[in-house]
Amino acid sequence: MPSNFRKHERLHAGACAAVLFVCTALAFELSAQTARPTQVEQIAPRLEDVSTIDGIIKAYYETITGPVGKPREWARDRTLYLPSIRLISLSMKEGKPVADIMSHQEYVDGSNDFFLKNGFFEKEIHRVTHRFGNMVQVFSTYEARNTADGPVIARGINGLQLYFDGVRWWITAAMWDDERPENPIPKEFLP
């Protein structure tokens, strides 16, 4: 092939990539402008939620659990986290690990409709806790169902980092990954 053709082909590919990037950015901006965020009221934390490790883990599960049509307890949920929390959902896309990183508001906006339209009951079935001073790493194994007593639809592990400020516990980071055939839950994280 003549070198001018290759040069033209590279320029054409670059222009197409630029157009695709601009179109994607505009579509994202338009969808962000039209999406309405879920309003989350600012409330004081419940003492029983934040005074112990057990309390904060219990509240972590309770706030997102419920039947079809039941609003989730987003205001209570928000009180569990540092304001700058990052929630990280791990998954596989096209055979590669992907981390979807969200603020609390982004998590609420992305999951609220799903929780209202679908029953979702997530509960802890096992926990491994490591503590040093005022920091704690928790691996909390979970099972999820569509109804409280329905069949298990998913299992996985929530990795939570906690911090004690001398008065209360805070979740400083939360990351989770579901069990898959190629990603079974190790025995040490099962009951």
Backbone as CSV, one residue per row, in Angstrom:
resi,resn,N_x,N_y,N_z,CA_x,CA_y,CA_z,C_x,C_y,C_z
1,MET,0.831,-1.188,0.000,0.000,0.000,0.000,0.870,1.245,0.000
2,PRO,0.497,2.268,-0.737,1.277,3.503,-0.736,1.272,4.131,0.651
3,SER,2.392,4.764,1.022,2.498,5.358,2.355,1.484,6.475,2.565
4,ASN,1.127,7.209,1.483,0.109,8.260,1.617,-1.234,7.680,2.027
5,PHE,-1.562,6.477,1.505,-2.826,5.833,1.860,-2.832,5.479,3.349
6,ARG,-1.713,4.937,3.854,-1.628,4.588,5.278,-1.767,5.839,6.139
7,LYS,-1.133,6.908,5.705,-1.219,8.166,6.453,-2.667,8.649,6.469
8,HIS,-3.354,8.608,5.314,-4.749,9.016,5.224,-5.621,8.104,6.096
9,GLU,-5.327,6.796,6.077,-6.092,5.842,6.877,-5.944,6.166,8.364
10,ARG,-4.717,6.484,8.822,-4.490,6.839,10.234,-5.223,8.122,10.600
11,LEU,-5.190,9.123,9.705,-5.899,10.381,9.967,-7.402,10.142,10.050
12,HIS,-7.939,9.319,9.143,-9.365,9.002,9.146,-9.745,8.279,10.444
13,ALA,-8.935,7.307,10.867,-9.217,6.571,12.106,-9.179,7.522,13.302
14,GLY,-8.209,8.441,13.300,-8.119,9.409,14.400,-9.319,10.335,14.439
15,ALA,-9.779,10.781,13.271,-10.957,11.653,13.209,-12.196,10.913,13.689
16,CYS,-12.339,9.643,13.282,-13.497,8.848,13.733,-13.473,8.680,15.251
17,ALA,-12.289,8.417,15.802,-12.178,8.258,17.257,-12.548,9.558,17.969
18,ALA,-12.115,10.692,17.425,-12.438,11.989,18.033,-13.933,12.255,17.999
19,VAL,-14.580,11.940,16.867,-16.025,12.132,16.738,-16.757,11.232,17.732
20,LEU,-16.324,9.968,17.835,-16.941,9.031,18.766,-16.799,9.536,20.199
21,PHE,-15.611,10.044,20.557,-15.387,10.563,21.908,-16.321,11.743,22.197
22,VAL,-16.432,12.679,21.262,-17.297,13.856,21.453,-18.760,13.431,21.590
23,CYS,-19.214,12.496,20.731,-20.608,12.027,20.801,-20.887,11.334,22.133
24,THR,-19.941,10.509,22.587,-20.108,9.819,23.868,-20.158,10.829,25.010
25,ALA,-19.263,11.804,24.987,-19.243,12.824,26.040,-20.549,13.618,26.063
26,LEU,-21.062,13.984,24.877,-22.325,14.725,24.812,-23.489,13.881,25.317
27,ALA,-23.526,12.611,24.936,-24.601,11.725,25.400,-24.557,11.595,26.916
28,PHE,-23.354,11.442,27.480,-23.221,11.336,28.938,-23.684,12.618,29.613
29,GLU,-23.273,13.766,29.049,-23.662,15.051,29.638,-25.178,15.245,29.577
30,LEU,-25.800,14.901,28.454,-27.255,15.034,28.330,-27.978,14.114,29.300
31,SER,-27.500,12.875,29.446,-28.172,11.957,30.367,-27.990,12.432,31.800
32,ALA,-26.846,12.999,32.117,-26.626,13.517,33.473,-27.547,14.703,33.756
33,GLN,-27.812,15.523,32.719,-28.680,16.681,32.917,-30.140,16.276,33.073
34,THR,-30.556,15.202,32.404,-31.960,14.807,32.456,-32.268,13.868,33.620
35,ALA,-31.255,13.159,34.142,-31.490,12.254,35.274,-31.730,13.082,36.538
36,ARG,-32.745,12.677,37.277,-33.016,13.373,38.534,-32.385,12.610,39.684
37,PRO,-31.543,13.278,40.459,-30.945,12.576,41.597,-32.006,12.256,42.655
38,THR,-31.792,11.162,43.346,-32.646,10.786,44.467,-32.276,11.674,45.648
39,GLN,-33.258,12.356,46.195,-32.998,13.237,47.329,-32.727,12.403,48.575
40,VAL,-31.613,12.694,49.250,-31.245,11.990,50.473,-31.165,13.021,51.591
41,GLU,-32.070,12.893,52.532,-32.144,13.810,53.663,-30.912,13.645,54.561
42,GLN,-30.473,14.748,55.143,-29.379,14.696,56.118,-29.976,14.459,57.502
43,ILE,-29.587,13.361,58.145,-30.082,13.055,59.485,-28.913,12.693,60.394
44,ALA,-29.167,12.701,61.688,-28.157,12.275,62.658,-28.093,10.746,62.658
45,PRO,-26.904,10.194,62.879,-26.808,8.735,62.910,-27.489,8.160,64.147
46,ARG,-27.967,6.935,64.018,-28.507,6.212,65.163,-27.337,5.688,65.989
47,LEU,-27.390,5.881,67.280,-26.324,5.429,68.165,-26.074,3.933,67.989
48,GLU,-27.152,3.137,67.886,-26.986,1.683,67.754,-26.337,1.288,66.424
49,ASP,-26.374,2.172,65.425,-25.744,1.886,64.136,-24.245,2.124,64.146
50,VAL,-23.785,3.098,64.902,-22.388,3.523,64.767,-21.534,3.345,66.015
51,SER,-22.098,2.802,67.078,-21.317,2.677,68.321,-20.506,1.388,68.403
52,THR,-20.819,0.394,67.552,-20.065,-0.864,67.538,-19.838,-1.330,66.107
53,ILE,-18.863,-2.222,65.947,-18.623,-2.824,64.635,-19.848,-3.630,64.217
54,ASP,-20.382,-4.432,65.137,-21.581,-5.215,64.827,-22.733,-4.316,64.393
55,GLY,-22.917,-3.193,65.071,-24.008,-2.272,64.754,-23.882,-1.671,63.370
56,ILE,-22.674,-1.271,62.984,-22.516,-0.626,61.679,-22.651,-1.645,60.542
57,ILE,-22.191,-2.880,60.763,-22.352,-3.916,59.737,-23.832,-4.288,59.603
58,LYS,-24.531,-4.404,60.704,-25.969,-4.710,60.678,-26.722,-3.626,59.901
59,ALA,-26.429,-2.356,60.190,-27.087,-1.234,59.497,-26.721,-1.216,58.013
60,TYR,-25.487,-1.559,57.682,-25.024,-1.609,56.288,-25.940,-2.495,55.448
61,TYR,-26.338,-3.628,55.995,-27.237,-4.550,55.285,-28.703,-4.113,55.371
62,GLU,-29.135,-3.647,56.519,-30.548,-3.287,56.700,-31.006,-2.158,55.784
63,THR,-30.147,-1.188,55.546,-30.562,0.002,54.797,-30.897,-0.270,53.338
64,ILE,-30.318,-1.324,52.754,-30.576,-1.613,51.335,-31.520,-2.796,51.137
65,THR,-31.954,-3.414,52.212,-32.785,-4.613,52.142,-34.258,-4.263,52.244
66,GLY,-35.077,-4.933,51.404,-36.514,-4.725,51.495,-37.272,-5.282,50.313
67,PRO,-38.594,-5.335,50.430,-39.435,-5.874,49.363,-39.666,-4.852,48.247
68,VAL,-40.309,-5.312,47.181,-40.699,-4.448,46.061,-41.480,-3.253,46.605
69,GLY,-41.157,-2.062,46.111,-41.901,-0.859,46.470,-41.487,-0.193,47.769
70,LYS,-40.678,-0.841,48.588,-40.260,-0.238,49.862,-39.076,0.699,49.622
71,PRO,-39.240,1.995,49.923,-38.100,2.894,49.784,-36.962,2.455,50.717
72,ARG,-35.768,2.519,50.192,-34.618,2.149,51.012,-34.271,3.297,51.950
73,GLU,-33.535,2.991,52.990,-33.210,3.963,54.034,-31.920,4.708,53.682
74,TRP,-31.983,5.509,52.602,-30.778,6.175,52.120,-30.222,7.178,53.116
75,ALA,-31.069,7.896,53.830,-30.569,8.879,54.804,-29.813,8.162,55.926
76,ARG,-30.387,7.085,56.418,-29.708,6.281,57.452,-28.419,5.697,56.890
77,ASP,-28.478,5.194,55.668,-27.301,4.612,55.030,-26.166,5.624,54.956
78,ARG,-26.493,6.846,54.553,-25.459,7.876,54.403,-24.740,8.165,55.727
79,THR,-25.434,8.013,56.854,-24.813,8.308,58.155,-23.725,7.312,58.529
80,LEU,-23.628,6.207,57.811,-22.639,5.181,58.133,-21.258,5.508,57.572
81,TYR,-21.193,6.395,56.572,-19.975,6.620,55.803,-19.346,7.985,56.053
82,LEU,-18.026,8.026,55.877,-17.363,9.325,55.794,-17.955,10.066,54.597
83,PRO,-18.053,11.385,54.649,-18.647,12.126,53.522,-17.964,11.880,52.180
84,SER,-16.678,11.586,52.186,-15.942,11.386,50.925,-15.866,9.909,50.511
85,ILE,-16.772,9.084,51.018,-16.757,7.638,50.750,-16.732,7.331,49.256
86,ARG,-16.054,6.273,48.910,-16.082,5.720,47.563,-16.560,4.281,47.696
87,LEU,-17.615,3.956,46.963,-18.176,2.614,46.926,-17.711,1.978,45.617
88,ILE,-17.191,0.764,45.684,-16.572,0.155,44.520,-17.187,-1.219,44.255
89,SER,-17.851,-1.319,43.119,-18.444,-2.576,42.685,-17.504,-3.217,41.665
90,LEU,-17.047,-4.433,41.965,-16.151,-5.135,41.052,-16.951,-6.087,40.173
91,SER,-16.540,-6.228,38.924,-17.203,-7.150,38.002,-16.213,-7.513,36.907
92,MET,-16.677,-8.370,36.000,-15.880,-8.749,34.835,-16.610,-8.268,33.582
93,LYS,-15.900,-7.600,32.700,-16.455,-7.171,31.412,-15.467,-7.554,30.329
94,GLU,-15.961,-8.318,29.371,-15.124,-8.788,28.260,-13.868,-9.499,28.767
95,GLY,-14.041,-10.279,29.859,-12.939,-11.067,30.404,-11.937,-10.298,31.232
96,LYS,-12.213,-9.024,31.522,-11.272,-8.210,32.296,-11.941,-7.680,33.553
97,PRO,-11.199,-7.615,34.694,-11.758,-7.044,35.922,-12.020,-5.551,35.750
98,VAL,-13.171,-5.115,36.249,-13.566,-3.708,36.160,-14.006,-3.239,37.539
99,ALA,-13.603,-2.044,37.918,-14.031,-1.425,39.174,-14.915,-0.230,38.843
100,ASP,-16.184,-0.299,39.258,-17.116,0.813,39.083,-17.080,1.618,40.384
101,ILE,-16.483,2.792,40.352,-16.245,3.604,41.556,-17.296,4.705,41.630
102,MET,-17.993,4.765,42.784,-19.115,5.693,42.945,-19.036,6.440,44.270
103,SER,-19.554,7.657,44.274,-19.828,8.349,45.530,-21.107,7.742,46.100
104,HIS,-21.457,8.090,47.319,-22.710,7.574,47.886,-23.892,8.017,47.040
105,GLN,-23.918,9.278,46.621,-25.039,9.780,45.818,-25.134,9.043,44.488
106,GLU,-23.998,8.785,43.855,-24.010,8.043,42.587,-24.539,6.626,42.795
107,TYR,-24.172,6.004,43.903,-24.682,4.661,44.208,-26.198,4.699,44.397
108,VAL,-26.676,5.680,45.160,-28.119,5.825,45.399,-28.842,6.036,44.072
109,ASP,-28.365,6.981,43.268,-29.019,7.285,41.991,-29.007,6.083,41.050
110,GLY,-27.961,5.285,41.092,-27.852,4.143,40.208,-28.612,2.908,40.660
111,SER,-28.960,2.822,41.934,-29.603,1.603,42.443,-31.014,1.807,42.985
112,ASN,-31.428,3.027,43.235,-32.720,3.275,43.867,-33.889,2.679,43.079
113,ASP,-33.947,2.942,41.770,-35.050,2.409,40.953,-35.064,0.889,40.954
114,PHE,-33.887,0.278,40.864,-33.802,-1.185,40.895,-34.381,-1.724,42.201
115,PHE,-33.975,-1.131,43.320,-34.457,-1.608,44.624,-35.965,-1.416,44.774
116,LEU,-36.511,-0.333,44.233,-37.960,-0.114,44.313,-38.739,-1.107,43.447
117,LYS,-38.171,-1.479,42.298,-38.877,-2.375,41.376,-38.636,-3.851,41.669
118,ASN,-37.627,-4.150,42.436,-37.252,-5.541,42.713,-37.069,-5.737,44.204
119,GLY,-37.550,-6.824,44.710,-37.225,-7.155,46.082,-35.744,-7.481,46.167
120,PHE,-35.095,-7.041,47.218,-33.669,-7.324,47.392,-33.399,-7.474,48.876
121,PHE,-32.973,-8.666,49.247,-32.662,-8.975,50.638,-31.243,-9.514,50.689
122,GLU,-30.351,-8.719,51.267,-28.960,-9.125,51.389,-28.658,-9.314,52.860
123,LYS,-28.032,-10.458,53.207,-27.688,-10.681,54.608,-26.299,-11.267,54.724
124,GLU,-25.678,-10.957,55.823,-24.348,-11.469,56.120,-24.466,-12.916,56.571
125,ILE,-23.590,-13.781,56.029,-23.581,-15.183,56.465,-22.273,-15.561,57.159
126,HIS,-21.258,-14.705,57.044,-19.970,-14.977,57.700,-19.166,-13.676,57.712
127,ARG,-18.284,-13.574,58.698,-17.467,-12.359,58.786,-16.063,-12.690,59.276
128,VAL,-15.075,-12.088,58.635,-13.686,-12.155,59.084,-13.268,-10.721,59.367
129,THR,-12.830,-10.454,60.598,-12.504,-9.093,61.025,-11.057,-9.027,61.501
130,HIS,-10.339,-8.039,61.030,-8.974,-7.779,61.495,-8.920,-6.341,61.989
131,ARG,-8.388,-6.170,63.211,-8.340,-4.829,63.802,-6.926,-4.496,64.249
132,PHE,-6.565,-3.246,64.019,-5.341,-2.685,64.563,-5.670,-1.281,65.028
133,GLY,-5.615,-1.045,66.330,-5.936,0.271,66.879,-7.343,0.686,66.505
134,ASN,-7.458,1.814,65.828,-8.764,2.361,65.451,-9.148,2.079,64.005
135,MET,-8.446,1.130,63.378,-8.835,0.748,62.021,-9.183,-0.735,61.984
136,VAL,-10.174,-1.039,61.140,-10.671,-2.405,61.021,-10.897,-2.719,59.548
137,GLN,-10.511,-3.938,59.157,-10.812,-4.473,57.832,-11.781,-5.629,58.037
138,VAL,-12.948,-5.549,57.386,-13.972,-6.584,57.504,-14.207,-7.202,56.133
139,PHE,-14.160,-8.535,56.056,-14.625,-9.270,54.885,-15.938,-9.899,55.310
140,SER,-17.033,-9.384,54.794,-18.373,-9.814,55.168,-18.991,-10.569,53.990
141,THR,-19.139,-11.882,54.153,-19.710,-12.716,53.103,-21.227,-12.578,53.132
142,TYR,-21.824,-12.422,51.951,-23.271,-12.183,51.891,-23.969,-13.157,50.951
143,GLU,-25.271,-13.274,51.197,-26.191,-13.941,50.290,-27.287,-12.946,49.959
144,ALA,-27.733,-12.943,48.705,-28.811,-12.049,48.278,-29.979,-12.881,47.756
145,ARG,-31.190,-12.368,48.029,-32.428,-13.006,47.584,-33.379,-11.916,47.089
146,ASN,-34.396,-12.320,46.303,-35.433,-11.376,45.890,-36.516,-11.227,46.953
147,THR,-36.704,-12.240,47.780,-37.646,-12.206,48.899,-36.903,-12.700,50.130
148,ALA,-37.426,-12.377,51.304,-36.738,-12.719,52.545,-36.420,-14.206,52.659
149,ASP,-37.329,-15.065,52.184,-37.113,-16.507,52.315,-36.974,-17.213,50.962
150,GLY,-36.716,-16.443,49.902,-36.583,-17.002,48.563,-35.228,-17.644,48.341
151,PRO,-35.039,-18.214,47.146,-33.750,-18.840,46.827,-32.640,-17.791,46.706
152,VAL,-31.427,-18.221,46.998,-30.261,-17.341,46.882,-30.032,-17.034,45.405
153,ILE,-29.949,-15.737,45.074,-29.698,-15.317,43.689,-28.248,-14.878,43.476
154,ALA,-27.548,-14.596,44.576,-26.142,-14.182,44.464,-25.465,-14.332,45.820
155,ARG,-24.159,-14.548,45.756,-23.322,-14.522,46.956,-22.061,-13.753,46.605
156,GLY,-21.404,-13.246,47.627,-20.165,-12.532,47.395,-19.578,-12.055,48.698
157,ILE,-18.634,-11.143,48.578,-17.963,-10.599,49.760,-17.965,-9.078,49.673
158,ASN,-18.365,-8.444,50.790,-18.218,-7.004,50.971,-16.921,-6.788,51.742
159,GLY,-16.008,-6.020,51.166,-14.784,-5.630,51.859,-14.985,-4.227,52.401
160,LEU,-15.041,-4.107,53.730,-15.317,-2.812,54.361,-14.137,-2.385,55.225
161,GLN,-13.762,-1.131,55.109,-12.750,-0.558,55.990,-13.455,0.397,56.931
162,LEU,-13.170,0.235,58.213,-13.817,1.036,59.248,-12.776,1.829,60.021
163,TYR,-13.249,2.942,60.566,-12.401,3.827,61.366,-13.195,4.253,62.599
164,PHE,-12.550,4.188,63.779,-13.179,4.639,65.011,-12.572,5.978,65.399
165,ASP,-13.411,7.017,65.526,-12.908,8.369,65.809,-12.890,8.696,67.301
166,GLY,-13.076,7.686,68.147,-13.112,7.904,69.598,-14.527,7.998,70.120
167,VAL,-15.497,8.239,69.233,-16.903,8.359,69.607,-17.751,7.349,68.834
168,ARG,-17.460,7.204,67.542,-18.286,6.357,66.673,-17.451,5.701,65.590
169,TRP,-18.036,4.691,64.939,-17.429,4.024,63.802,-17.900,4.677,62.506
170,TRP,-17.019,4.688,61.514,-17.308,5.174,60.166,-16.864,4.113,59.168
171,ILE,-17.618,3.928,58.102,-17.136,3.139,56.971,-16.366,4.099,56.076
172,THR,-15.086,3.805,55.877,-14.240,4.693,55.080,-14.132,4.238,53.635
173,ALA,-14.384,2.938,53.390,-14.355,2.394,52.026,-15.190,1.122,52.002
174,ALA,-15.868,0.892,50.893,-16.658,-0.325,50.713,-16.454,-0.827,49.287
175,MET,-16.073,-2.109,49.174,-15.846,-2.736,47.878,-16.499,-4.108,47.919
176,TRP,-17.133,-4.512,46.816,-17.747,-5.830,46.808,-17.564,-6.510,45.470
177,ASP,-17.596,-7.843,45.532,-17.488,-8.654,44.335,-18.384,-9.874,44.524
178,ASP,-19.104,-10.234,43.475,-19.977,-11.410,43.514,-19.194,-12.678,43.211
179,GLU,-19.691,-13.770,43.752,-19.152,-15.080,43.431,-19.558,-15.428,41.996
180,ARG,-18.630,-16.020,41.254,-18.868,-16.497,39.897,-18.177,-17.854,39.772
181,PRO,-18.510,-18.637,38.759,-17.842,-19.944,38.621,-16.315,-19.832,38.671
182,GLU,-15.772,-18.805,38.030,-14.317,-18.634,38.030,-13.812,-17.859,39.250
183,ASN,-14.727,-17.462,40.132,-14.381,-16.677,41.322,-15.168,-17.197,42.532
184,PRO,-14.907,-18.465,42.932,-15.647,-19.015,44.067,-15.180,-18.370,45.376
185,ILE,-16.078,-18.328,46.347,-15.715,-17.795,47.662,-14.806,-18.801,48.359
186,PRO,-13.611,-18.375,48.801,-12.705,-19.291,49.506,-13.309,-19.793,50.820
187,LYS,-12.903,-20.994,51.231,-13.446,-21.633,52.430,-13.326,-20.767,53.676
188,GLU,-12.232,-20.021,53.787,-12.033,-19.211,54.999,-13.047,-18.088,55.136
189,PHE,-13.805,-17.785,54.063,-14.817,-16.750,54.107,-16.235,-17.308,54.109
190,LEU,-16.357,-18.609,54.369,-17.669,-19.259,54.443,-17.918,-19.784,55.849
191,PRO,-19.208,-19.904,56.239,-19.521,-20.406,57.590,-19.061,-21.856,57.759
